[in-house]
Structure formats: C-alpha cells, structure tokens
C-alpha cells in the first residue's frame, strides 16, 4: 500500500521515468513471447528457437539496467533524516524501491501480453498475416503458463537487481582485523619482544596510545589530559546515504582494455556464428563498461591541465568525482553504438535484411541505453544539489554552471566519440573480408 501511495504521489518527471521502464518491459516481453510463438509454429527448429531466446538476453539486460537507474533516482525512496523513527529505515525503503520496480515492470508485461494476444487474433476477429505469421502462431493453442513464465523474467530480475543494489550498507569503514591483546591484556599488537617489567616502565606505552595529548604538554614531562584523535574521514557518505566516490582513479581501466581486446579477437574469428558473435560482443561490452570510468576520470584530469580557470577546474573536478556514476552508462552506450554499426555492416552483405523483431530489439536496446545515460545524469545532478546551491549562494552565476555542464559534455564526446568509432571499425573489419 505504501508503494502504491508513493507511486501515485510522485512528480511528473518521476512518473515519466517509470513509464519508460514499463515501455521497455513491454518491448522485452513482446520479444520473449515472439520466441515462444516461433517455437510453437516451428516445432522442428529447436536450435533456431533457442538462439532467438538467447538473443533476447541483450534487451533484457538493457531493460534491467534502465530499471535500476530509475530506482536510484527515485526521490520517494531516498533516505532522509527522521524516516527511521516513522518506520521507514533503509531496509524498508529498499523494499519499497523493489516493489515499485515490480509494479512498473508488471504493467509493461501485461501490455506485452495484451498486444501479443491482439495480434494473434485471440482478442479480436482476425490475426495478422504475412511476416508476422512466423512468430504469432495464430493457428495453434496458446500456452498461458509458458507465457506467464517468460513474462515474469523481467519483473523478477529487475526487482532482485534493485534490491541487491540498494541494500543497506554500513557507511563506517571495516575494521582492519581482529583485535589482538599484548602482554597483561594490553590492546594492540606488540611490535617487539618485551622483557618482564617492560610494561610498567614510565612512558613505555605513550607512543601506542590512540588518543592525542593536549597542546602545550609535549615539552613538559607531566602527562596532560588526553584528547580524542581527529576523525580522518569526516565525509563518509553522501547526503542520500550512498557511499562517496573513490578519491583515486577507478582501477578497471587495464581490465577493460584487456576484455575489449579479447572480444575483438573472438569477433574476428567468429565467422558470423551467432553464439560466437554474441560472446565477442559481451566481452567488448563488459570491457567498455569497466574502462569507461577510468577514461572519464582521465577526461577530468585533461580538463584541468595547463593552468585551468574556475570553469575548467569545476568541470574537471565534477568528472573526476562522478567518474563511476557517469562512466558506466557511457560505456554501455559506446558498446551499443559499436554493435549497431558492426551489425549494420553484417546485414549489408549476403545476410538477410532486418526484420520487424530485429528492428524492435535494436530500437529497444538503443532507447534503454540512452534513457539510462540521461537518468544517470539526473542522479548526478541530484547528488550535487548541495554543491550547486552553495555555489549559487556564493555568487556564481547560473550561466557558469550551464557552461560547465556543456564543457563536460563536449569533453566526454571528444574522448568517447573516436573510441566508439575505433571499436566499431575494428569489429567490422572481419565482416568486410
């Protein structure tokens, strides 16, 4: 009931994002039902039906990724002070996010089922014919249990992914290890071997104390009142409860380059075999997702080189701090654009032309990746709301913030545009041979 109230009372922008999730789920569900209809109409082509079902994993992953991005930007399920006293702690908000995702995906699955039954002629008079007759199986009985099983894949996968991603985490750093005891029950490790009576000597344990002496008592031999040591990491979390981005550069760039190279090698020797092509593009996509945060961090560093001004400094620092949040959707977009270019080159040869289902799948994956990237930009803006307010309060003009955003977009396009074209050209080389 709480999830329904939060869903109904959301703002129009939030409702639009949820509607995008429902639309993507409807498209993915329709593709899954089309695989079922093809298997019913061609009972002797089990290999082709299985291959169609395997290719549906790509739009399924894109839809789940979009649902996760929308759940992360939902303001209704963002932790706020005082909600725990009302019974809305982090675990309850995570459950509400998962349930809201389930409702959006269930609506899309229902629309997919109604559209498929309408095209089959089960809800109206005559079914569609022509090209659609190959995957509708209008003349055969429709197995509703199998259809419902396929339609539950997207809601269940999206809800589990959202629950695992938004699960409550302890913002405090983990303990370095189990506490050990020295001689006579003293805390801490004993660095050297102590002889009998060494513990009781004057000043023997002063260097190992976890507290700092009061100022002015270091020179004198008198022990002063002990003060607690300063907190080394005061900014442990964001305002929304999520952990802050790492201070250093992301560490996935070498692994990403390795996986992209391996994917290009697999794609070169695939010889247009469907499973090999899918495996190669899977390696390329994972490699680009791993390498994109490091490249985004590098782009922020390049913006700040050679005596930067306030504008370039602000743009570069934002890219460095949000490298992981922005870089991963950028890597997915690069993988999808590269795959689209290579597949266009493949279908331009002797292979069959694009059909309605292939066109639907391509539009679905492209739309989901672009929507995920825009949603990640909205999430980044939400996380920097306090910083933006502080800059405006200090006198920064709003036009400066807009120019900084345009500069970040231009820098990312300058770096990732040639990278996408290079990966697409290398992947299309075996097709042209």
Secondary structure, 3 states (H helix, E strand, C coil): CHHHHHHHCCCHHHHHHHHHHHHHHHHHHHHHHHHHHHHHHCCCCHHHHHHHHHHHHHHHHHHHHHHHHHHHCCHHHCCCCCCCCCCCCHHHHHHHHHHHHHHHHHHHHHHHHHHHHHHHCCCCCCCCCHHHHHHHCCCCCCCHHHHHHHHHHHHHHHHHHHHHHCCCCCCCCCCCCCCCECHHHCECCCCCCCCCCCCCCCCCCHHHCCEEECCCCCCCCCCCCEEECCCCCCCCECCCCCECCCCCCCCCHHHHHHHHHHHHHHHHCCCCCHHHHHHHHHHHHHHHHHHHHHHHHHHHHHHCCCCCCHHHHHHHHHHHHCHHHHHHHHHHHHHHHHHHHHHHHHHCCCCCCCCHHHHHHHHHHHHHHHHHHHHHHHHHHHHCHHHHHHHHHCCCCHHHHHHHHHHHHHHHHHHHHHHHHHHHHHHHHHHHC
